[in-house]
Amino acid sequence: MAHTLHFALGEMKQPTGRKPRFKINDNVRIVGPTVSERTHDTGTVTEVVGIGAGADTILRYRVTFPDGTNGTFFGFELELIPS
């Protein structure tokens, strides 16, 4: 049975034992083929979503863009923008 875990803004818990690559409020750049489909290629991580359980959990990151739109990405589709 698959489990879905949501970590909302300011609520970074790690029940899966897996450390997220990005944290809430991290500024990130979208990299790879999906970037050509977007007006903006940078945004802010607003949610971390874990699908699965334990070591099999897959983390995805919801990113909100400056125009208010958002998208959900795998970690390999994002890179951290240094502050």
Secondary structure as UniProt FT lines:
FT   STRAND          4..7
FT   TURN            9..10
FT   TURN            15..16
FT   TURN            24..25
FT   STRAND          27..30
FT   HELIX           33..37
FT   STRAND          42..51
FT   HELIX           54..56
FT   STRAND          58..64
FT   TURN            66..67
FT   STRAND          70..74
FT   HELIX           75..77
FT   STRAND          78..80
//
